[in-house]
Amino acid sequence: TRTVHIPFANNGHATIAKRVIEVDAELQKNAVKRTLAVEDNQLVATFDTLTVRLARLVVNGFLENVDLIARTIGEFGEEVASEPLQTS
């Protein structure tokens, strides 16, 4: 099990990141279990994998997604923060 804590500027940004990442299911559902949560201003991701190598690959891909999301929030954050979060 590997747990990663990613800090964001506020709870809203962490929630946006969680919602964006949740859309994509893990490709190897039988080998990887991913759990996402928001705690205060942090996105918390827990990964259970069959092998250490798979954990490295999954966490690396996750961090690439988080980087893209963080850069997007940095570019459009004020516009996003001023709009209410919509639920589906």
VOLO-519569 format. One record per atom (N, C-alpha, C): residue in one letter; x, y, z. Coordinates in pm, whole numbers. Example, Ala and Ser with C-alpha at 12.3 -4.5 7.8 and 13.67 -1.06 7.14 Angstrom:
// VOLO-519569
<r = A xx = 1319 yy = -569 zz = 780>
<r = A xx = 1230 yy = -450 zz = 780>
<r = A xx = 1320 yy = -330 zz = 780>
<r = S xx = 1285 yy = -225 zz = 708>
<r = S xx = 1367 yy = -106 zz = 714>
<r = S xx = 1290 yy = 3 zz = 787>
// end
This chain:
// VOLO-519569
<r = T xx = 84 yy = -119 zz = 0>
<r = T xx = 0 yy = 0 zz = 0>
<r = T xx = 88 yy = 124 zz = 0>
<r = R xx = 54 yy = 217 zz = -86>
<r = R xx = 125 yy = 345 zz = -95>
<r = R xx = 22 yy = 456 zz = -82>
<r = T xx = 52 yy = 556 zz = 1>
<r = T xx = -36 yy = 671 zz = 18>
<r = T xx = 39 yy = 797 zz = -18>
<r = V xx = -25 yy = 882 zz = -97>
<r = V xx = 35 yy = 1008 zz = -143>
<r = V xx = -57 yy = 1121 zz = -99>
<r = H xx = 2 yy = 1225 zz = -37>
<r = H xx = -72 yy = 1344 zz = 4>
<r = H xx = -26 yy = 1460 zz = -85>
<r = I xx = -121 yy = 1520 zz = -157>
<r = I xx = -90 yy = 1630 zz = -246>
<r = I xx = -157 yy = 1756 zz = -192>
<r = P xx = -78 yy = 1857 zz = -149>
<r = P xx = -140 yy = 1980 zz = -99>
<r = P xx = -186 yy = 2071 zz = -212>
<r = F xx = -301 yy = 2133 zz = -190>
<r = F xx = -353 yy = 2234 zz = -282>
<r = F xx = -374 yy = 2363 zz = -205>
<r = A xx = -402 yy = 2471 zz = -275>
<r = A xx = -420 yy = 2601 zz = -211>
<r = A xx = -541 yy = 2603 zz = -117>
<r = N xx = -644 yy = 2525 zz = -153>
<r = N xx = -763 yy = 2521 zz = -69>
<r = N xx = -839 yy = 2391 zz = -94>
<r = N xx = -941 yy = 2369 zz = -14>
<r = N xx = -1022 yy = 2247 zz = -23>
<r = N xx = -1091 yy = 2236 zz = -158>
<r = G xx = -1136 yy = 2348 zz = -212>
<r = G xx = -1205 yy = 2346 zz = -341>
<r = G xx = -1117 yy = 2295 zz = -454>
<r = H xx = -992 yy = 2337 zz = -455>
<r = H xx = -900 yy = 2291 zz = -559>
<r = H xx = -870 yy = 2142 zz = -542>
<r = A xx = -854 yy = 2097 zz = -418>
<r = A xx = -830 yy = 1954 zz = -393>
<r = A xx = -951 yy = 1872 zz = -439>
<r = T xx = -1071 yy = 1924 zz = -415>
<r = T xx = -1193 yy = 1855 zz = -457>
<r = T xx = -1204 yy = 1848 zz = -608>
<r = I xx = -1168 yy = 1956 zz = -676>
<r = I xx = -1169 yy = 1956 zz = -823>
<r = I xx = -1073 yy = 1849 zz = -874>
<r = A xx = -953 yy = 1843 zz = -819>
<r = A xx = -855 yy = 1743 zz = -862>
<r = A xx = -909 yy = 1602 zz = -841>
<r = K xx = -969 yy = 1577 zz = -727>
<r = K xx = -1026 yy = 1445 zz = -698>
<r = K xx = -1133 yy = 1409 zz = -801>
<r = R xx = -1221 yy = 1502 zz = -830>
<r = R xx = -1330 yy = 1474 zz = -924>
<r = R xx = -1279 yy = 1449 zz = -1065>
<r = V xx = -1175 yy = 1522 zz = -1104>
<r = V xx = -1118 yy = 1502 zz = -1238>
<r = V xx = -1054 yy = 1364 zz = -1248>
<r = I xx = -978 yy = 1325 zz = -1147>
<r = I xx = -907 yy = 1196 zz = -1150>
<r = I xx = -1004 yy = 1079 zz = -1138>
<r = E xx = -1110 yy = 1095 zz = -1061>
<r = E xx = -1206 yy = 985 zz = -1041>
<r = E xx = -1272 yy = 939 zz = -1170>
<r = V xx = -1280 yy = 1025 zz = -1269>
<r = V xx = -1345 yy = 991 zz = -1395>
<r = V xx = -1276 yy = 873 zz = -1464>
<r = D xx = -1144 yy = 867 zz = -1452>
<r = D xx = -1067 yy = 762 zz = -1519>
<r = D xx = -1044 yy = 644 zz = -1424>
<r = A xx = -1097 yy = 530 zz = -1461>
<r = A xx = -1076 yy = 408 zz = -1382>
<r = A xx = -935 yy = 356 zz = -1407>
<r = E xx = -884 yy = 281 zz = -1312>
<r = E xx = -754 yy = 216 zz = -1329>
<r = E xx = -763 yy = 116 zz = -1444>
<r = L xx = -658 yy = 108 zz = -1523>
<r = L xx = -658 yy = 18 zz = -1638>
<r = L xx = -651 yy = -129 zz = -1598>
<r = Q xx = -582 yy = -157 zz = -1488>
<r = Q xx = -567 yy = -296 zz = -1441>
<r = Q xx = -644 yy = -311 zz = -1310>
<r = K xx = -776 yy = -316 zz = -1320>
<r = K xx = -861 yy = -319 zz = -1201>
<r = K xx = -834 yy = -438 zz = -1110>
<r = N xx = -790 yy = -548 zz = -1167>
<r = N xx = -761 yy = -666 zz = -1084>
<r = N xx = -627 yy = -655 zz = -1012>
<r = A xx = -540 yy = -563 zz = -1055>
<r = A xx = -406 yy = -551 zz = -997>
<r = A xx = -385 yy = -422 zz = -918>
<r = V xx = -475 yy = -325 zz = -937>
<r = V xx = -458 yy = -194 zz = -873>
<r = V xx = -591 yy = -150 zz = -812>
<r = K xx = -586 yy = -110 zz = -686>
<r = K xx = -702 yy = -49 zz = -622>
<r = K xx = -661 yy = 91 zz = -579>
<r = R xx = -734 yy = 191 zz = -627>
<r = R xx = -704 yy = 331 zz = -596>
<r = R xx = -820 yy = 389 zz = -515>
<r = T xx = -786 yy = 457 zz = -406>
<r = T xx = -884 yy = 526 zz = -324>
<r = T xx = -843 yy = 671 zz = -314>
<r = L xx = -938 yy = 761 zz = -343>
<r = L xx = -912 yy = 905 zz = -336>
<r = L xx = -998 yy = 968 zz = -229>
<r = A xx = -941 yy = 1065 zz = -159>
<r = A xx = -1014 yy = 1139 zz = -56>
<r = A xx = -957 yy = 1280 zz = -50>
<r = V xx = -1038 yy = 1371 zz = 4>
<r = V xx = -992 yy = 1508 zz = 29>
<r = V xx = -994 yy = 1529 zz = 179>
<r = E xx = -880 yy = 1570 zz = 233>
<r = E xx = -867 yy = 1602 zz = 375>
<r = E xx = -814 yy = 1744 zz = 385>
<r = D xx = -899 yy = 1834 zz = 433>
<r = D xx = -866 yy = 1977 zz = 438>
<r = D xx = -832 yy = 2024 zz = 297>
<r = N xx = -708 yy = 2069 zz = 276>
<r = N xx = -669 yy = 2115 zz = 142>
<r = N xx = -582 yy = 2013 zz = 70>
<r = Q xx = -585 yy = 1888 zz = 113>
<r = Q xx = -500 yy = 1784 zz = 53>
<r = Q xx = -582 yy = 1680 zz = -21>
<r = L xx = -531 yy = 1641 zz = -136>
<r = L xx = -582 yy = 1524 zz = -207>
<r = L xx = -501 yy = 1405 zz = -157>
<r = V xx = -570 yy = 1304 zz = -107>
<r = V xx = -503 yy = 1186 zz = -52>
<r = V xx = -537 yy = 1067 zz = -140>
<r = A xx = -435 yy = 1006 zz = -196>
<r = A xx = -453 yy = 890 zz = -283>
<r = A xx = -383 yy = 770 zz = -221>
<r = T xx = -457 yy = 659 zz = -212>
<r = T xx = -400 yy = 535 zz = -161>
<r = T xx = -406 yy = 431 zz = -271>
<r = F xx = -294 yy = 365 zz = -293>
<r = F xx = -284 yy = 264 zz = -398>
<r = F xx = -247 yy = 130 zz = -336>
<r = D xx = -325 yy = 28 zz = -369>
<r = D xx = -290 yy = -110 zz = -335>
<r = D xx = -259 yy = -180 zz = -466>
<r = T xx = -137 yy = -232 zz = -478>
<r = T xx = -97 yy = -298 zz = -601>
<r = T xx = -36 yy = -435 zz = -570>
<r = L xx = -28 yy = -516 zz = -674>
<r = L xx = 26 yy = -650 zz = -657>
<r = L xx = 178 yy = -652 zz = -646>
<r = T xx = 244 yy = -556 zz = -712>
<r = T xx = 391 yy = -553 zz = -711>
<r = T xx = 441 yy = -411 zz = -685>
<r = V xx = 564 yy = -400 zz = -640>
<r = V xx = 627 yy = -270 zz = -618>
<r = V xx = 644 yy = -197 zz = -752>
<r = R xx = 680 yy = -270 zz = -855>
<r = R xx = 697 yy = -210 zz = -988>
<r = R xx = 567 yy = -148 zz = -1035>
<r = L xx = 458 yy = -216 zz = -1017>
<r = L xx = 328 yy = -165 zz = -1057>
<r = L xx = 292 yy = -42 zz = -974>
<r = A xx = 326 yy = -42 zz = -847>
<r = A xx = 302 yy = 75 zz = -761>
<r = A xx = 376 yy = 196 zz = -816>
<r = R xx = 502 yy = 176 zz = -855>
<r = R xx = 580 yy = 287 zz = -910>
<r = R xx = 517 yy = 341 zz = -1037>
<r = L xx = 474 yy = 254 zz = -1125>
<r = L xx = 413 yy = 297 zz = -1250>
<r = L xx = 281 yy = 371 zz = -1226>
<r = V xx = 199 yy = 318 zz = -1138>
<r = V xx = 68 yy = 377 zz = -1111>
<r = V xx = 84 yy = 514 zz = -1043>
<r = V xx = 171 yy = 522 zz = -945>
<r = V xx = 191 yy = 649 zz = -875>
<r = V xx = 252 yy = 752 zz = -969>
<r = N xx = 344 yy = 711 zz = -1054>
<r = N xx = 403 yy = 803 zz = -1151>
<r = N xx = 295 yy = 860 zz = -1244>
<r = G xx = 209 yy = 776 zz = -1297>
<r = G xx = 100 yy = 822 zz = -1383>
<r = G xx = 5 yy = 915 zz = -1308>
<r = F xx = -24 yy = 881 zz = -1185>
<r = F xx = -111 yy = 965 zz = -1101>
<r = F xx = -49 yy = 1103 zz = -1083>
<r = L xx = 81 yy = 1108 zz = -1052>
<r = L xx = 147 yy = 1236 zz = -1031>
<r = L xx = 153 yy = 1320 zz = -1158>
<r = E xx = 165 yy = 1256 zz = -1273>
<r = E xx = 160 yy = 1330 zz = -1400>
<r = E xx = 23 yy = 1394 zz = -1417>
<r = N xx = -84 yy = 1321 zz = -1383>
<r = N xx = -219 yy = 1378 zz = -1391>
<r = N xx = -236 yy = 1493 zz = -1294>
<r = V xx = -188 yy = 1476 zz = -1172>
<r = V xx = -198 yy = 1582 zz = -1071>
<r = V xx = -123 yy = 1706 zz = -1117>
<r = D xx = -7 yy = 1688 zz = -1178>
<r = D xx = 70 yy = 1802 zz = -1228>
<r = D xx = -10 yy = 1879 zz = -1332>
<r = L xx = -72 yy = 1809 zz = -1425>
<r = L xx = -153 yy = 1875 zz = -1527>
<r = L xx = -271 yy = 1948 zz = -1464>
<r = I xx = -337 yy = 1885 zz = -1369>
<r = I xx = -452 yy = 1946 zz = -1302>
<r = I xx = -407 yy = 2071 zz = -1225>
<r = A xx = -296 yy = 2061 zz = -1153>
<r = A xx = -247 yy = 2175 zz = -1075>
<r = A xx = -210 yy = 2292 zz = -1166>
<r = R xx = -148 yy = 2263 zz = -1279>
<r = R xx = -114 yy = 2371 zz = -1373>
<r = R xx = -240 yy = 2433 zz = -1431>
<r = T xx = -341 yy = 2351 zz = -1460>
<r = T xx = -467 yy = 2403 zz = -1513>
<r = T xx = -537 yy = 2491 zz = -1409>
<r = I xx = -540 yy = 2445 zz = -1285>
<r = I xx = -599 yy = 2525 zz = -1177>
<r = I xx = -520 yy = 2654 zz = -1160>
<r = G xx = -388 yy = 2648 zz = -1172>
<r = G xx = -306 yy = 2768 zz = -1162>
<r = G xx = -340 yy = 2869 zz = -1270>
<r = E xx = -371 yy = 2820 zz = -1388>
<r = E xx = -405 yy = 2907 zz = -1500>
<r = E xx = -546 yy = 2963 zz = -1489>
<r = F xx = -641 yy = 2879 zz = -1446>
<r = F xx = -781 yy = 2918 zz = -1444>
<r = F xx = -841 yy = 2918 zz = -1304>
<r = G xx = -757 yy = 2911 zz = -1202>
<r = G xx = -802 yy = 2894 zz = -1064>
<r = G xx = -900 yy = 2998 zz = -1014>
<r = E xx = -876 yy = 3125 zz = -1044>
<r = E xx = -965 yy = 3229 zz = -995>
<r = E xx = -1103 yy = 3216 zz = -1059>
<r = E xx = -1108 yy = 3182 zz = -1187>
<r = E xx = -1237 yy = 3163 zz = -1254>
<r = E xx = -1309 yy = 3042 zz = -1195>
<r = V xx = -1235 yy = 2936 zz = -1169>
<r = V xx = -1295 yy = 2814 zz = -1113>
<r = V xx = -1343 yy = 2838 zz = -971>
<r = A xx = -1263 yy = 2910 zz = -892>
<r = A xx = -1296 yy = 2933 zz = -753>
<r = A xx = -1422 yy = 3018 zz = -737>
<r = S xx = -1451 yy = 3104 zz = -834>
<r = S xx = -1566 yy = 3192 zz = -823>
<r = S xx = -1696 yy = 3124 zz = -864>
<r = E xx = -1688 yy = 3007 zz = -928>
<r = E xx = -1807 yy = 2934 zz = -969>
<r = E xx = -1835 yy = 2822 zz = -870>
<r = P xx = -1964 yy = 2800 zz = -837>
<r = P xx = -1996 yy = 2689 zz = -747>
<r = P xx = -1968 yy = 2554 zz = -812>
<r = L xx = -1928 yy = 2456 zz = -730>
<r = L xx = -1907 yy = 2322 zz = -781>
<r = L xx = -2042 yy = 2260 zz = -816>
<r = Q xx = -2050 yy = 2200 zz = -933>
<r = Q xx = -2172 yy = 2135 zz = -975>
<r = Q xx = -2162 yy = 1987 zz = -944>
<r = T xx = -2273 yy = 1930 zz = -900>
<r = T xx = -2275 yy = 1786 zz = -875>
<r = T xx = -2347 yy = 1718 zz = -988>
<r = S xx = -2305 yy = 1596 zz = -1018>
<r = S xx = -2368 yy = 1525 zz = -1128>
<r = S xx = -2477 yy = 1434 zz = -1080>
// end
